[in-house]
């Protein structure tokens, strides 16, 4: 239990990208192997494909007979017959699966293996449609879209947002297994286009409004520019959340997001107070790395140099920040170590919380208080442990957006610190 809890927490800040539990990250460009990634000769000026329109004429049944019931959809829950392609090198089959009714008619298309599709239909995302009742609601959002010089579109707050306030909660319009693109590329991304074409018209319109940073296939380049990449159902996938993709990067973002692979809901929350007119930002990289490493990652993956206030600060301030980050990494390692030789202390936890504040890593407060609660309890200080467990619970909603394992762990400690596994362990 202790190892899984701390591993999940550290994934927030070091082993994963901040704000992206479950190891999901923004994908800057799918292709990096030139011989496999030459795009067909499409340009963004070409019209995007629209579904083939068919005129369907239904004969009226005789008046004296009752109309026969419509045949049951044998492809359920898919609203179209799956279309498949086989990778000749691996002999693996990938298919396009579309449910145009998903999430109250927003729709979703998968381009994935048959094995994964068989598992997907058992996820709560499909078995409990009521989970999506309150997502994808953009009738009165707390933000508006504005164009930002040299950065494209961005989201800007139009009213005050407080820590923990929800900013965006959406479901993906596309989920694509990365290996499926290789057999599809020689065909001009025929199956990827089919995944797009089978979406509802309103969703296709949302899709085409997304930016495409590079020339090439108009559908593939929108996936390249806007999708999250990570493991889904045990295989690398790209997940496309159009509204979330509108948020730009900052090394000290004011918002944080969480992806639930069971419900396919992606939720973004304010990690501190955001004022009207302020741009809402997230991070595309690990925020707890020194400036040079952050810039290298952003340049290699996204092709841009970050010009946020932290990256453009005076060299002396950048050095101070880098030193604080190195110390944060060191403290996190000490506090996450539960071996017999562990040297983690409550003093280290307090120092860590102070450094989080100084660095402006607002979303990490829940994790910091969890470290503190465990450190105090390991030292036998139940009063201090309960104080920080309570603070961790209050702050933790920004880390996950749901009642996750860390929160349950803190609730267990708060209710009975003496019988918690961490009591007097150090």
DAPETA-V330614 format. One record per pair of residues at least 24 apart in sequence whose C-alpha atoms are under 7 Angstrom apart, sorted by sequence separation. I is the first residue (numbers start at 1). J is the second residue. If there is no record, write none. Layout:
i->(I I)
j->(J J)
//
This chain:
i->(328 390 142 255 367 389 103 193 254 255 256 346 349 366 254 255 328 366 253 254 386 103 253 346 366 253 345 346 365 366 250 291 324 344 210 249 250 251 290 136 247 248 249 250 366 135 136 247 248 249 135 136 207 247 249 290 363 382 251 289 335 363 288 321 377 380 378 380 377 378 379 377 378 377 378 379 374 378 251 178 250 177 178 251 177 178 176 177 175 176 175 176 108 109 110 111 112 175 108 109 110 111 112 174 175 107 108 109 110 111 174 172 173 112 172 173 111 172 171 170 168 111 110 94 109 109 272 108 155 271 107 154 155 172 271 107 153 154 171 106 154 171 96 170 171 87 169 170 98 106 169 170 169 96 100 168 169 98 100 168 167 166 167 166 167 165 166 164 165 164 163 164 256 162 163 252 161 163 252 162 163 162 161 162 161 160 161 160 159 160 116 159 157 158 157 158 157 156 157 156 157 156 157 155 156 155 271 269 125 124 125 123 124 125 123 256 258 258 51 50 51 40 49 48 44 43 44 43 42 43 44 41 42 43 40 42 39 40 39 30 29 28 29 27 28 27 27 26 27 26 27 25 26 24 25 24 25 24 23 164 164 19 20 21 19 20 19 26 25 18 17 18 17 18 16 14 29 28 14 28 13 6 9 5 5)
j->(352 414 167 280 392 414 129 219 280 281 282 372 375 392 281 282 355 393 281 282 414 132 282 375 395 283 375 376 395 396 281 322 355 375 242 281 282 283 322 169 280 281 282 283 399 169 170 281 282 283 170 171 242 282 284 325 398 417 287 325 371 399 325 359 417 423 422 424 422 423 424 423 424 424 425 426 422 426 308 236 308 236 237 310 237 238 237 238 237 238 238 239 172 173 174 175 176 239 173 174 175 176 177 239 240 173 174 175 176 177 240 239 240 180 240 241 180 241 241 241 244 195 195 180 195 199 362 199 246 362 199 246 247 264 363 200 246 247 264 200 248 265 191 265 266 183 265 266 195 203 266 267 267 195 199 267 268 198 200 268 268 268 269 269 270 269 270 269 270 270 270 271 363 270 271 360 270 272 361 272 273 273 273 274 274 274 275 275 275 276 233 276 275 276 276 277 277 277 278 278 279 279 280 279 280 280 398 398 262 262 263 262 263 264 263 398 400 401 197 197 198 188 197 218 215 215 216 216 216 217 218 216 217 218 216 218 216 217 217 224 224 224 225 224 225 225 227 227 228 228 229 228 229 228 229 229 230 230 230 397 398 256 257 258 257 258 258 284 284 283 285 286 286 287 286 286 301 301 288 302 288 336 367 405 406)
//
